[in-house]
Amino acid sequence: MSSTRLTRDLIERAPKVLLHDHLDGGLRPATVLELAHENRYTGLPTNDPDELGRWFIADTPGSDLVRYLEGFAHTVAVMQTKDQLERVASETALDLARDGVVYAEIRFAPELHLIGGLTLHEVVRAVLDGFAHGTATAAREGHHVIVRTILSAMRQANLSETIAELAVEFRDQGVCGFDIAGPEDGFPPTHHLRAFHLVQREDFHMTIHAGEAFGLPSIWEAVQFCNAERLGHGVRIVDDIAEVDGVYRLGRLANYIRDRRIPLEVCPTSNVHTGAAASIAAHPIELLRRLRFRVTLNTDNRLMSGITLSSEFESCATTFGWTLDDMEWLTLNAAKSAFYEFDTRLAMINSVIKPGYAALRSA
C-alpha cells in the first residue's frame, strides 16, 4: 500500500462518502439572506452575506453547544415553504457533489418545518424533490452524487413514533433511515423505544445521536436498548478507554462497540465548536482510528462550522499526518456503513471508490 501524503488537490479529487450532515446546518449564507427577504424574516444579525457567514461559525473562544445552536433558529425560519425546502435541498446536493462527495445521507427533522402550514408529508416530499433536482444539476456539470435522507425526531418532543412511521412510509422514495436528535442530557434514547421498535419491526435502518455532549450511558442505551446500527458522533466512547503504561485498555462497552463494528459518525470540527473537544489535535478521532474502531469522518453542520468534507479531511490530515491510504480506509468505512442495499453499496465501492483512489495513486 502507498503512503501518499494528502494534499488539498488530492483530497478534493478523491471520492468521499458523508453519513452525518444536517440539512438545516448546511445552507449557503447568501441563500439564508435571500430566503429571509422573501419570507420577510427580520431576525438575522446582519444583511451582509460575508458577515453572516462568519457569524454562523461558532469558533470564538468560549463557544459551546448553546452558542452553536443559535444559528438554527435562523436557518429553520427560512425553511418553511415547499419552494424554500426544495431550494435548500437542491443546493445541498449540488454543493456536496462539487466537493467530490459521491454518496451522502442528509438528515433533517420534518417537525421543525411546519410553521408555514405544510404537512409532514409535504415537507419530506419537498426535500426529496430538491435532492433530485440538485443531483440532476450536478450530473449536468459532470459530478455524480447519490443523496438520500434520514428523518430525525427531536428527542425533547413527543413525535418520534410519528416520524418513524413517516420514515418507513418513504423508505422506497429516498428516505434511508430514522434518527433522534437534540439535547442528549435529560432526554435519553429509551424515551423513544416505541419509535425504535417500530423501525426494527419494519426491517428498517436507524442511527442515534449519542456520545456527543453526553457520555457512556447515552451510548449504552442507544446500542443495548434501542439497537442502534450507527452512533451519531459516539466520541465519548473514549471515556471507556484507559491508557496504562503506554497500552490502551478498552472497557466492556468500548470492546463491544469495536467488536460489533458499530460505525461512529465522527464530526471533529463540530465537536470543537460545541466544546466537546478542546481542539482538532485533542480530538479522540485519531486514537479511535488507530484502535481500529469503525470511524467515519463527517461534517455535521457545514454552515455552522464553516467547513466542507474536503476541508475536514485536510484539517485532520494536517494534524494527524493522514495519508491517502487513511483517507481511503475512512471512506470505505463510511461506504460499508451506509444505509444502502448491499449490492448497490458493493458496486459503489468497487466501481467508484476503489478505482478513484487507485487513479489518484497512479497519477
Buried (B, 14 or more C-beta within 10 A) or exposed (E): EEEBEBEEEBBBBBBBBBBBBBBBBBBBBEBBBBBBEEBEBEEBEEEEBEEBBEBBBBBEEEBEBEBBBBBBEBBBBBBBBBEBBBBBBBBBBBBBBBBBBBBBBBBBBBBBBEEBEBEBEBBBBBBBBBBBBBBEBBEEEEBEBBBBBBBBBBBEBEBBBBBBBBBBBBBEEBBBBBBBBBBBEEBBBBBBBEBBBBBBEBEBBBBBBBBBBBBBBBBBBBBEBBEBBBBBBBBBBBBBBEEEEEEEEBBEBBEBBBEEEBBBBBBBBBBBBBBBBEEBBEBBBBBBBEBEBBBBBBBBBBBBBBBBBBBBBBBBBEBBEBBBBBBBBBBBBBBBBBBBEEEEBEEBBEEBBBEBBEEBEEE
